Amino acid sequence: MQTLIVFIFVLSFLVFVHEFGHFIFAKRAGILVREFAIGFGPKVFTKMRGETLYSIRLLPLGGYVRMAGEDAEIVEIKTGTTVYAIQSDEGKLNHLYLYEPSQMDVHSFEVGRLLEADLEKELYVVLEKQDGSEQKYFLDPQAIVHYDNKTQMQIAPYDRQFGSRTVGQKAMTIFAGPLFNILLTIVLFAVYTFMTGVEDRLPVDRVIANSPAAEAGIQTGDLIVAIDGEKVNNMDSLRYKLLESKGNPVTITVKRDGKELNFPVTPQKSGEIYQIGVYFNINEMKREATLMESVADGFKQTYDWSVIILDGFGKLITGQLGIKSLGGPVQMGSITGEAAKAGFEQLIRWTALLSLNLGIFNLLPIPALDGSRLVFIGIEAVRGRPVNPNKESFVHFVGFALLIMLMIVVTFNDIKKVFFPG
């Protein structure tokens, strides 16, 4: 239960940061944000503040910011409907009830049968009064249509809709979600480094007997400084260089008694990684980090891990890695629980990695993801007009369906790995 709670908290936090990026830049562009939601499914908590409904939903596996005009607008009033409208001090209608409000004085309303309406551009309605006369009323740009006691919707003038914004504003609004995840990664890595210190040495504490390192001649007390001539000074860079070798011989450079020595070593595969058979003393690998070093390391680790993640995606596409190597919600939850048990610092580091994965994954040009939406905005910039909304929606729908299928397969793999590891 503790693992589940920690995982939900971490995932919800990452989703919040992602959607907050969309939200902030939508607001900056003047777009009406109808809802800021964490999770999917039935509403658990809602709060209306200003123009936006803030909600927490039952399934904590995502979230969304619903912007006016992003999909086909659903604010409409059918011709012939009897409208009960409230007129503001400026003479504009700011509340339109499509039913007779029982707890309000109907005599204070402008009442009539709807003959004509424009809720997006000219903002007006034409009502047929009880005496048969017709009267045109202009609408407040923030007018609210009340469908029944529980359902209401603010109108969205065209200049408040997503589609009315410039290509740059639309692109930045979509890009801001992944961007905020990447910025969060930098901050979390910087915090982690400040708390744990800078890892800038690889002093060998113990060499496993009969291991590749022992057979090559590496000894306790050696300081590993390079692999194939490229500097390595932390565990992550060492692991990646060994993984990159794919088990082929590498040249490991060590410092011993002030001299640099080179040893040919053939890494051994162990599961999904490659090892040479040495242990390091974590206390000797690090020193305290200054604030500037922590910030710099936050950027460096974000860059280094981005390269690793993109390389992994590339290997998935080329078939070098199979779908069984992917991890989904179950595995992420399990690892999050283990990170929490290992301490607050490790939880911060794991959260940073999840945030970076979320940011980069969303930038991939896969239908239904932010990357795909940016592709359509790019096409709009080139051709001078947007792609047909119905065609774009269909592409995203198909992409979403495929992502759900992939999630089911990955979750099935997760369950086998976590609960039936044999």
N, C-alpha and C positions, 0 to 999 in steps of 0.2 A: 504493500500500500504506500509506503514511504517513497519507493522508487517511482510509482505512478504519479504521486503528487508532485515530486521534483520534476519529472519529465513534463507534465502538463504545465507547470509554472515556467520552465525554461522555454518550451515550445511557444506558449502564449506570449511570453516576453519577446521572442524573436519575431513572431507574427505581428505583434503590436508595433515594434520598431519599423518593420517593413511597410506596414499599412500607414503608419504615421508619416513616412516619407511621401507616399502618394497623397495623403491628406493635406500636408503642409503646402506642397507645390500646386495642388488643385485649388486650394484657397488663394494662394498667391496669384494664380491665373484668373481668379474671379469665377471659378466654376462652382456651381451649387453642389455641395456634397450632401446627398440624401441620407446615407447611413455609413457609419464606421463600425464594422462588426468584427469581433474576435470569435472564431469558430463558425460552424455551419449548423444547419438544422433548426429546431425549435428554439425560441428565445427563452433565456433563463433570466436575464436582467436587461432592462431598457431604461434609458434616460434621454429625454428630448432636451437639447440645449441649443438655443438659437435655431438655425436652419437644419441641424443635423441630429439624427437619431443615433445615439451610442448604445450598442448592444453587445451582450455576451451570449453566445449560443451554445447549445448542448454539446456538440462534437468539437473538441478543441484541436482540430487538425488543419488549421488554416484560418483564413479571415478575408475580408474584402472591404474596399471603400467603394460605395455605389455613387457614381457621379451622374448628374443629370445629363442626358443626351448621349451617354456612353453606349447605351442600348436604346431601342425605340422608346420614346416617352410614352408613359401610360396615363398621364393626366388628360382626361377627356370628359366632356359632358354631352350626352346624346341630345340631339335636337328633339324638342317637345317636352323635355324634362322640366318640371316645375322647380324654379330656383328661388330660395330664400336668401337674400344677400344683405350684408351689412355694409353701410357706406361710411368711409372714414371722414375725418374733418376736412380732408383735402378734396372730398367729393368723389373719391375712387372706391370701388368695391374691394374690400380686403378679406372678406369671408363669404364663401358661397356654399350654402347648405342644399343638398339634393334631397332632403327630407324635411319635414316640418319639425323644427326644434321644439320639444315639448316643454322645456323649462325656461323658455325665453319669450318675451313679448313679441308676438308675430307682427303686431302693428308697427313696430320700429324697423321692420325689414322692408327692403325693396323686393316685391314678389312679382313673379311673372313666368311665363312659359318661354323656354329658350328657343329662339329662332335662328340665331347665328352666334358664332364665337371664334375668336382668335386668341389662343392662350400662349402664343410663342412670339409673335412679331409686333402686331399693332396693339395687342392686349386690350381687347374689348369684348363685351357680350351685348347682344340685342335681345331684349325681353318684350314679350307681348303682355301688356298689363291686363288687369281684369276688365277694364272698360274697352278693350280691343285695340288700344293705341300701342304703338311700338316705341320703345325708348332704348337708346344706345348708352351704355355705361362703360367707362374705361376702368381697367383693373390696376390695382396696386401691383408692382413687380414682384411682391412677396405674398400675393394673395393665396389663401388656403382654400382648397375645395374639400368639403366634408361630405363623404359618401354615406356614412352612417355614424352611429355613436362612437364606434371604435376605429373607423378608417378615415384618414384624411391625408391629403397630399398637397404640398406647396407647388404652385405652378413654376415652371422654369422658362423664363424668356429666353429666346434663342441666344442672346449674348451672355447667358449664364450656363450654356450647355457646353459639354466637352468638344463637340464638333465645331463650335464657332471659334475656338481658340486657334492661334497660329501653330504651324508645324512645330516650331521650337518649344512653345508652351506645352503642347500635347506630349512631345517626346520627353521633356524634362519631368512632367508629371508621372509618366510611366517609368522612366529610368530611376526616379527618386527612391522607389521601393528597394530595389537591389542595392542602390548606392548607400542607403542608410544602413543596410545589413553589413556592407563592406566597411563603412565608417565605424560601426559598432565593433566589428572584428578588430580593427586597429586599436580602439580604446581598450577592449578586453585584453588583448595581448600585451598592451603597455602596462595595464594594471597587474597582470600576471607576472611580468618581468620585474616590476617594481617590488612586488611582494616576495618573489622567490630568488631574484638576482639574475645576473647575466651568465648564461652558459657559454663559455668561450674556450673551454679546454676539454680534451678527451684523454685523461690520464688512465692508463690500464691498471686496474686494481687486482685483477685475477685472470689468468689464462686457463681455459678448460683443457685438460689433458686430451691429447689425440685430436684436437680441433684443428681446423685449417690454420688458425693463428699460431698455435703451438708448433705445428709441423713446419710453418714458414720461419719460425725463430723469434716471433714477437714475445716479449717478456713483461712480467709485472714491473711497473715503474716506467715503462715506455709511454711517451706522449704522442698519440696519433695526430698528425698535422695535415695529411693530404692523401687523396686516393687518385691514382692516375694523374698526378700533378695538380689536381684541383683541391683547393683548401677545404678542409672540413674541421669544424670546431664545436659541433654540437651533435646530439644524438639524431636529430631529424635529418641533418645533412648527411650523416653517416649512413642512416637507413636508406635514404633515397639513392645514394650512390651505389650501395650494394644491390638495391632493387633494380637499378638501371643496368647493372652488370649481367643480370639474368643467369647468374651462375658461372659466367666466364671469368677467367683469371684477371685479377686487378693488381696494381702495384700500390702497396700501402707504405707511405712514408711516415717514419716515427723519429722523434728526438730521443736520444739516449746519451747521457753524459756529455751534453753540449754538441753532439754530432747528429746529423741527419742520416738515417739508414733506410734503404728501400727493400721491401720484401714482397715477392710475388705470392699472392694468396688466392685460392679458389673458393669463393663463398659457397656455403651449403644452404639449400632451400629448406625452410621450416614453415610449412603451411603456406601463407601468402607472402612471406618475407624471406630474405637471405641473411645469414649470419656467418660470422667468422670465429665465434667462440671466445669472446672476451667480456669481462664485466668491468664497469666503471664505478668509481666512488663518487656518488652524486654530490657529496659535500665538497669535494675537491674540484668539481667541474664548474662551480659557480662562484661569483663574487657579488657583493652588493651593487645595485644599479642606481645611477643618478636619475633624476627626473628626465633629463634630455636623452639619456641612454635608453630609458624605458620607452619613451615616445618613438625614438628611432627604431628600437627593436620591435615595437608594435607594427610599424610600417614594413620592416624587413620580414618579420614572420608572416605577415599578411601576403606579401609578395611571394615569398618562398612557398607557402602553402597553396597559393593561387596557381603557381606553376605545376605543383604536384596534382592538384584537383583537375586542372585542364588537361594534363597529361593522361590522367585516369579516364576522363571523358573521351579523349582521343583514342585510347586503347579499346574502350567499349565500342566505339563506332567502327574501328578497324577489325574488331573481333579478337584482339589480343587478350581481352578480359571478357569473361562470360557473364551472363545476367545473374548467375549464382553469387558473383562477387559483390553484388549490390546489397546495401542494407536499407531497411525500411523502418517504419514506426516501432515495431517490436524490438528490433536490434538497437535502434537509437535509444529507446526507453531503457533497455538493459544496460547499455554503456553509460547512459546518464546516471543511472542508479549507482553503478560501480564508481563513476567519477565523484559522485557526491560522498560516497563512503571513504574515498581516498583523501578527501579534504576539500575545503572551499577553493583553494588555489587550482586544484585539478578540475573542479566543476567550472571555474571561470575559463580555463583553457579549452575544455570540451565545448562550452557554450560558444566561444569564439570560433571554433572550427565548424560547428553547426551553422552559425550565422554566415560564415564565409561560403559554405556549401549552398545555403539557401540563396544568397545573393547571386553567386555565379550560375547556379542551376536556373534561376529565373531569367537570366540574360540569354540563355540558349534560345535559338530561333525555333522553338517547338510550339506548335499551335496550343493556345490557351495560356501560355506563359508570357511574361512581360517582354521577353525577347522577340516573340512572334508579333506582338502588337507594335513593337518598335520597327519591325520589318515593314509592316503595313503603313506606318507613318512615313518611313523612308520612301516607299513607293509613291505615297501621296506627294512628297516633296519633289520627286523626279517628274511625275506626270502632271503636277499642278492641280490635281483634284483627288479627293479620297476614293478608295475602293468602295464598290457597292456594299453598304452595311450588311445586307442580307448574305452576300457571299462571304464577307469577313466573319460574320457570326457563325456561318456554317463550318468554316475552317476551324474556328476555335471550339465549336461543339464537338467536331470529330476528334480534335486533339485532346480535348478533355476526356472524352470516352476512352481513348487509347491510354491516357495517363492513369485513369481509374483501373483499367485492365492490368497495366504494368504494376500498379500499387498492389493489386491482389496477388500477382505472381511473386513480387518482392516480399510481401507480408507472409506468404506461404513459406518462402525460403527462410525468412526470419524465424518463424515458429520452429522449423526443423533445426536451425542452427542453435537457437537459445534453449529450447525445451527437449530436443532429441539430438544432442551433439554427436552421438555415436553414429 
